[in-house]
Amino acid sequence: MATMRRIAAIALALVATFSVVGVASADRKPTLKERVQIASVIHLPAKCARVSVSTESKKPKWGSVSFRPALSVCDPLASNGVTVVKKTSGRWRFITAGSSFVCADLYAMVPRAVARDLGIKCR
């Protein structure tokens, strides 16, 4: 009986572990060079930008940038949306931007897994 309980506890722990791993976001912080390049797509200084890079592809080719209220010098540049960028031909390029996305429209431009990885929500 104790062995059955032990096996059940181990199985439950494994299920819980794999459940958490499946939900976790895999986006990463950008390198300094990526931060500057991605922020420049929307004409923000790097210090005023919140930048993420998706890890859903082998090479970093999807990212997002939004306003980061860090310093008072950033306040005149404030916005409440997010911009999605993609690296093509060695440059980060604008794909779409907004503060409220319709899923069908978003997924027509950005792969679903990438949008999820970057934490972009839609309705």
BAFI-3210 file (N, C-alpha, C; in Angstrom, 3 decimals, decimal comma, padded with zeros to 6 digits):
// residues 123
n [1|2|3|4|5|6|7|8|9|10|11|12|13|14|15|16|17|18|19|20|21|22|23|24|25|26|27|28|29|30|31|32|33|34|35|36|37|38|39|40|41|42|43|44|45|46|47|48|49|50|51|52|53|54|55|56|57|58|59|60|61|62|63|64|65|66|67|68|69|70|71|72|73|74|75|76|77|78|79|80|81|82|83|84|85|86|87|88|89|90|91|92|93|94|95|96|97|98|99|100|101|102|103|104|105|106|107|108|109|110|111|112|113|114|115|116|117|118|119|120|121|122|123]
n.u [000,811|001,934|003,820|002,242|001,129|003,435|004,219|002,012|002,309|004,735|004,032|002,075|003,667|005,341|003,467|002,605|005,013|005,542|003,309|003,696|006,044|005,113|003,538|005,158|006,775|009,025|010,394|013,157|015,509|016,784|019,958|022,278|022,760|020,578|018,472|018,850|018,595|015,973|014,373|014,816|013,246|010,747|011,452|012,376|014,447|016,765|016,773|014,210|012,635|010,885|011,905|011,558|012,666|011,695|011,994|011,076|011,974|014,870|016,975|017,166|014,387|011,981|010,466|009,415|008,415|007,816|006,712|008,653|008,226|010,618|012,359|012,011|012,605|011,646|008,904|007,540|007,444|005,659|003,480|000,837|000,815|001,976|004,606|005,272|008,063|010,147|013,050|014,558|016,633|018,851|017,959|015,803|012,364|009,251|006,183|003,521|001,360|-000,234|-002,751|-004,762|-005,546|-007,139|-007,479|-007,490|-006,573|-004,068|-002,736|-002,549|-000,406|001,611|003,109|001,193|002,464|004,686|003,499|002,283|004,572|005,819|004,071|001,823|-001,446|-004,697|-008,025]
n.v [-001,195|001,260|001,520|001,927|004,417|005,946|005,703|006,936|009,528|010,293|010,185|012,188|014,412|014,491|015,048|017,592|019,000|018,865|020,205|022,852|023,496|023,493|025,773|027,920|030,922|031,470|033,594|035,907|038,194|040,886|041,226|043,938|045,152|044,156|045,304|048,072|048,150|047,111|048,872|051,165|050,788|051,799|054,321|054,867|055,660|053,283|053,101|053,750|051,709|048,604|045,542|042,376|039,173|036,543|033,039|031,100|030,417|029,154|031,020|034,336|035,892|037,151|039,729|041,984|045,278|047,790|050,737|051,731|052,958|054,511|056,673|060,203|061,597|059,970|060,175|061,986|060,344|058,365|055,530|053,096|050,674|047,717|046,769|044,567|043,038|041,788|040,063|040,421|039,917|040,799|043,013|044,525|044,705|046,456|044,848|044,694|046,660|047,655|048,053|046,440|043,459|041,572|038,163|036,590|038,440|039,129|036,609|036,193|037,643|037,177|034,296|032,077|030,760|032,392|034,863|034,136|033,438|035,923|037,144|038,461|039,316|038,517|038,945]
n.w [000,000|000,785|-001,188|-003,461|-002,860|-002,877|-005,576|-006,778|-005,745|-006,910|-009,611|-009,675|-009,024|-011,272|-013,317|-012,476|-012,717|-015,528|-016,430|-015,577|-016,982|-019,618|-019,716|-019,211|-020,268|-022,918|-023,900|-024,170|-022,657|-024,575|-026,301|-025,814|-028,287|-029,809|-028,338|-028,807|-031,620|-032,029|-030,524|-031,997|-034,209|-033,622|-033,064|-030,438|-027,667|-026,402|-023,592|-022,924|-023,711|-023,521|-024,268|-025,829|-026,943|-028,962|-028,401|-030,001|-032,486|-034,251|-034,840|-033,535|-034,545|-034,148|-032,277|-029,638|-028,720|-026,360|-024,603|-021,836|-018,776|-017,436|-016,959|-016,408|-018,713|-020,649|-020,617|-022,489|-024,699|-024,264|-024,611|-024,907|-026,188|-027,979|-030,122|-032,739|-034,122|-036,780|-037,739|-040,752|-043,527|-042,069|-040,636|-038,186|-038,567|-038,740|-038,010|-036,922|-034,784|-031,725|-029,136|-028,548|-029,805|-032,408|-032,543|-034,969|-036,884|-035,795|-035,789|-038,482|-039,213|-037,365|-036,084|-034,052|-031,853|-031,449|-030,793|-028,389|-026,933|-026,703|-025,042|-025,988|-025,975|-027,256|-028,574]
ca.u [000,000|002,823|004,451|001,242|001,057|004,689|004,132|001,003|002,883|005,737|003,300|001,455|004,741|005,760|002,408|002,667|006,233|005,383|002,269|004,316|006,989|004,359|002,925|006,190|007,159|010,431|011,045|014,359|015,944|017,621|021,307|022,287|022,638|019,187|017,628|018,996|018,038|014,522|013,784|014,906|012,164|009,659|012,083|012,512|015,772|016,776|016,465|012,766|011,961|010,813|012,117|011,653|012,978|011,095|012,874|010,314|012,681|016,285|017,664|016,213|013,840|010,760|010,620|008,382|008,909|006,782|007,239|009,019|008,303|011,796|012,915|011,126|012,886|010,898|007,475|006,939|007,385|004,809|002,386|000,386|000,719|003,144|004,959|005,912|009,066|010,744|014,356|014,704|017,789|019,758|017,375|014,521|011,359|007,904|005,176|002,217|001,372|-001,544|-002,952|-005,837|-005,481|-008,088|-006,611|-007,369|-005,718|-002,721|-002,139|-002,300|000,888|002,577|002,750|000,531|003,445|005,521|002,669|002,153|005,889|006,095|003,078|000,849|-002,790|-005,661|-009,417]
ca.v [000,000|002,413|001,610|002,516|005,845|006,553|005,777|007,957|010,832|010,579|010,467|013,504|015,405|014,589|015,744|019,004|019,571|019,044|021,210|024,165|023,706|023,787|027,088|028,941|031,709|031,246|034,779|036,249|039,583|041,095|041,726|045,396|045,479|043,898|046,306|049,337|047,994|046,919|050,133|052,168|050,562|052,726|055,606|055,028|055,374|051,961|053,196|053,956|050,585|047,260|044,704|040,930|038,418|035,214|031,890|030,099|030,054|028,868|032,306|035,346|036,670|037,837|040,460|042,971|046,464|048,677|051,827|051,402|054,189|054,393|057,974|061,298|062,007|059,073|060,471|062,524|059,291|057,320|054,902|051,928|049,518|046,871|046,632|043,302|043,207|040,555|040,299|039,902|040,485|041,437|044,203|044,366|045,456|046,570|043,916|045,202|047,313|047,961|047,814|045,455|042,692|040,516|037,000|036,203|039,425|038,998|035,354|036,275|038,319|036,679|032,934|031,967|030,401|033,572|035,830|033,613|033,527|037,330|037,608|039,327|038,765|038,947|038,559]
ca.w [000,000|000,837|-002,504|-004,364|-002,530|-003,341|-007,042|-007,092|-005,429|-007,938|-010,852|-009,520|-009,097|-012,673|-014,048|-012,090|-013,300|-016,962|-016,645|-015,394|-018,072|-020,833|-019,636|-019,047|-021,428|-023,227|-024,454|-023,432|-022,727|-025,755|-026,106|-025,918|-029,712|-030,200|-027,677|-029,533|-032,965|-031,970|-030,058|-033,066|-035,179|-033,287|-032,728|-028,991|-027,120|-025,760|-022,165|-022,790|-024,367|-022,947|-025,448|-025,650|-028,151|-028,886|-028,584|-030,740|-033,712|-033,994|-034,782|-033,038|-035,638|-033,733|-031,035|-029,332|-028,025|-025,826|-023,785|-020,459|-017,995|-016,587|-016,626|-016,778|-020,092|-021,521|-020,532|-023,717|-025,713|-023,702|-025,349|-024,149|-027,063|-028,220|-031,529|-033,070|-035,167|-037,291|-038,347|-042,108|-044,231|-041,120|-039,992|-037,499|-039,312|-038,182|-038,524|-036,507|-033,478|-031,186|-027,708|-028,469|-031,050|-032,746|-032,738|-036,379|-037,554|-035,255|-036,229|-039,923|-039,382|-036,378|-035,678|-032,747|-030,816|-031,216|-030,068|-027,027|-026,306|-026,404|-024,082|-026,652|-025,823|-028,265|-028,263]
c.u [000,860|003,512|003,507|001,121|002,295|004,666|003,139|001,556|003,917|005,052|002,661|002,504|005,222|004,735|002,446|003,882|006,053|004,293|002,857|005,258|006,251|003,786|003,966|006,506|008,646|011,093|012,235|014,628|016,837|019,066|021,239|022,097|021,198|018,260|017,669|018,343|016,516|013,835|013,790|013,826|011,010|010,196|012,084|013,975|015,709|016,388|014,974|011,957|012,002|010,843|012,193|011,970|012,422|012,150|012,164|010,963|014,159|017,098|016,682|015,660|012,506|011,013|009,447|009,023|007,722|007,467|007,520|009,153|009,452|012,280|011,954|011,383|012,126|009,414|006,872|006,782|006,394|003,739|001,989|000,285|002,011|003,358|005,669|006,847|009,608|012,063|014,397|015,846|018,687|019,229|016,060|013,514|009,990|006,989|003,780|002,358|-000,055|-001,595|-004,067|-005,891|-006,655|-007,231|-006,416|-006,450|-004,265|-002,037|-001,929|-000,918|001,995|002,179|002,200|001,534|004,332|004,747|002,527|003,468|006,221|005,064|002,047|-000,510|-003,688|-007,037|-010,089]
c.v [001,267|002,628|002,266|004,014|006,585|006,723|006,860|009,358|011,241|010,940|011,854|014,618|015,582|015,336|017,236|019,683|019,838|020,048|022,604|024,470|024,081|025,187|028,208|029,637|031,543|032,469|035,148|037,746|039,734|041,421|043,248|045,830|045,276|044,951|047,627|049,242|047,893|048,206|051,182|051,978|051,521|054,053|055,900|054,864|054,041|052,023|053,380|052,778|049,317|046,317|043,241|040,300|037,015|034,141|030,771|029,703|029,876|030,145|033,325|036,153|037,320|038,543|041,391|044,117|047,282|049,728|051,336|052,704|054,110|055,736|059,072|061,789|061,133|059,439|061,068|061,481|058,194|056,841|053,652|050,667|048,724|046,790|045,298|043,552|041,836|040,900|039,607|040,642|041,291|042,661|043,849|045,275|045,379|045,529|044,428|045,864|047,554|047,729|046,810|044,726|041,730|039,320|036,645|037,153|039,301|037,755|035,304|036,881|037,731|035,255|032,901|031,688|031,588|034,606|035,399|033,761|034,957|037,930|038,553|038,651|039,297|038,462|037,973]
c.w [000,000|-000,509|-003,505|-004,110|-003,039|-004,862|-007,454|-006,832|-006,472|-009,253|-010,806|-009,619|-010,532|-013,512|-013,744|-012,709|-014,782|-017,296|-016,553|-016,546|-019,350|-020,858|-019,619|-020,362|-021,663|-023,836|-023,584|-023,536|-023,956|-025,356|-026,212|-027,376|-030,195|-029,607|-028,441|-030,907|-032,945|-031,514|-031,168|-034,127|-034,906|-032,748|-031,227|-028,602|-026,370|-024,290|-021,905|-023,334|-023,529|-024,146|-025,041|-026,991|-027,963|-029,097|-029,333|-032,061|-033,391|-033,874|-034,239|-034,203|-035,333|-032,413|-030,809|-028,576|-027,566|-024,962|-022,376|-019,680|-016,996|-016,084|-017,060|-018,201|-021,091|-021,593|-021,804|-024,831|-025,347|-024,676|-024,577|-024,997|-027,123|-029,728|-031,716|-034,243|-035,566|-037,958|-039,712|-042,782|-043,299|-040,406|-039,308|-038,192|-038,622|-038,829|-038,192|-035,138|-033,032|-029,696|-027,477|-029,809|-031,185|-033,140|-034,209|-037,132|-037,092|-035,817|-037,737|-040,182|-038,517|-036,012|-034,247|-031,621|-030,466|-030,405|-028,603|-026,266|-025,890|-025,432|-024,678|-026,591|-026,927|-027,856|-029,477]
res [m|a|t|m|r|r|i|a|a|i|a|l|a|l|v|a|t|f|s|v|v|g|v|a|s|a|d|r|k|p|t|l|k|e|r|v|q|i|a|s|v|i|h|l|p|a|k|c|a|r|v|s|v|s|t|e|s|k|k|p|k|w|g|s|v|s|f|r|p|a|l|s|v|c|d|p|l|a|s|n|g|v|t|v|v|k|k|t|s|g|r|w|r|f|i|t|a|g|s|s|f|v|c|a|d|l|y|a|m|v|p|r|a|v|a|r|d|l|g|i|k|c|r]
***
